[in-house]
Amino acid sequence: MSMEKSISTLRFDGGILCLDFVNTISNRNKPVLFDYLPGFKELLEWYDRTGVITAKVSHTLERLAKGYPQKAAVVFDKCIALRELLLRLFTAAIHRKAPDPSDIVLFNTYVADAYANIEVAWRPAQRQGELLFNAPALEQLTWWLVKSALELYTGKSLQQVRQCPACGWLFLDKSRNGSRKWCSMSVCGDIHKVQQFHQRNKKKTK
């Protein structure tokens, strides 16, 4: 019996926040897509699972969404548009192609908005500074994604971004020899092996 798809069952195989967000579509290689994020409520549930925002901030954002549903809808739509934008930017990088100039322009509008609301905080335990979004605004849900994507897109780890051939999910290949092929060996890797087995058997029976 297959497990029902929901935020609570969604795998986090991307290796970084922004790629996990891009992967909130169940299988991008199928003609009919299942979206784990049909609305703002699910988006907030997804964030709760990431641990990026505290429970206190999450409750504040939930109250704001209930008080300002139209604004919450706008923020949600911007997040979903960002999800598809990041897919285009990272898949272009995977194939070593230049991004569409309009996508860079659009991404820069997200960056400008996010970094206008960022501040530095000191972390005593780690003895280092940290960039945070402390404004109690619904837009935080966009800003954290932008920060994650910007750090990946402008850093050396961009060379480690891969796309799973089985489901189309994006992930960071942190394997020692850079040979990781699937987002999940136990899921997509096994499916791929089963498909290859059936294909070989079909050829034998012809």
Disulfide bonds with the S-S distance in Angstrom:
none
